[in-house]
Amino acid sequence: MPTGDESADAGKQKLFTSWGCQISTFHRGQDLVQLIKDIALAEGADGILSFSELRVIETHTAAAELGLPANPLSSVPAMRDKYIQRRRLAEAGVPVPRFALVRSAAQLVDAYRHVGSPAIFKPVTGAGSLATYAVGPDTDLAELWETARATHEGDRRGGKTATFILEERLIGVNKYADKRYGDYASVESIVHGGQIDHLAVTDKFPLTEPFRENGGILPSVLPTADIDELYSAASAAIRALGVTHCALHTEFKLTAAGPMTIEVNCRVGGGVTEQLYYAAGYDIIRALADTALGKNVSSIGKFKGASAIMLPQIPPRHLEITHVPTTDELLALPGVVSARANYVPGARPRWEQGTIAGTLARMFASAPDAGTLLETFDYLMSERCFSYAELNGLSEQ
């Protein structure tokens, strides 16, 4: 799917071709489901697999219509739409925060009366914390609507139309002995032929305001009882949505009343592919291919250590980056096995665009224990690593 950046698109095609892949290009305006079906029929495909959260609907629709292993068409709408997903979870008795659909400034006012404060406002089909805002008693709702709508118009990861959900902001409880962890976690799972296999719980680094994820570590250091409770909650959410053939990344807020479902993503969690490989030697790509073929999936086996994805976020202010570590400096940090800095000195990241713009570096690390990884992440988030200069409150140009 061309991005419009001719150099980047050519590089991607060259890479895929070097792997022996046959390339078909999707052009704007085409029927993607039909294109997938045409290629699958021409190739005599036995399964269809996608790794993009933005394309799960087209992938499973095409596979289901061809009679190949796929999630039932009845489950497809909830795979991307947070409002539909919330309704199905609530109807099945799965605990969820209060929520309301918002398509206009007037509906936002009504939604706020129902949901209350504090709350979170975000697109129903968003990704990467796009157009996600904290809402409180002092929030100007009319201004919030215009800001969110304009942000959505500039980045269509949130879908074609400006449709949002307002939901209760959950109050977390940190269940970790080490307070360098956040108050939320995710469960990584594969469901094949309706059978649910939980692979791991990922512990998360604390969020950067407003709701920017910095990555996490697996396997979890939570007590076994807490892990079992998370697995049980994930199973309930998966069954409520009716999915049968896919990877699942289910996020939970850890609350005093138990784990509360934030959302269920019908894909591998960001970085989980590499993390499972480094920590357990597990090939989730093969497992997903087997799922797409309707085969049984091999179990994960024993973890040999801990692994992390580290996505240090820039503080939520208008800043100019003054110092960026070199790749060699990042690779020299304890446990780091791969690293890429996303900016150079003088850059002014547009943190308002979510994690896609706020991520300073993308790194993977592996160690015998989680403590080493926590220390490395502490360094990444300190001004000894990345440093900044204030832009005196002025928006970047």
Helices and strands as residue ranges (DSSP letters): H 6-18, H 32-43, G 53-55, H 56-65, G 73-79, H 82-91, E 99-102, H 105-115, E 119-123, E 133-135, H 141-153, G 156-158, E 164-168, E 184-192, E 195-204, E 215-218, H 224-241, E 245-255, E 258-265, H 272-280, H 284-292, E 306-310, E 319-323, H 327-331, E 336-341, G 351-353, H 355-358, E 361-367, H 370-380, E 387-390
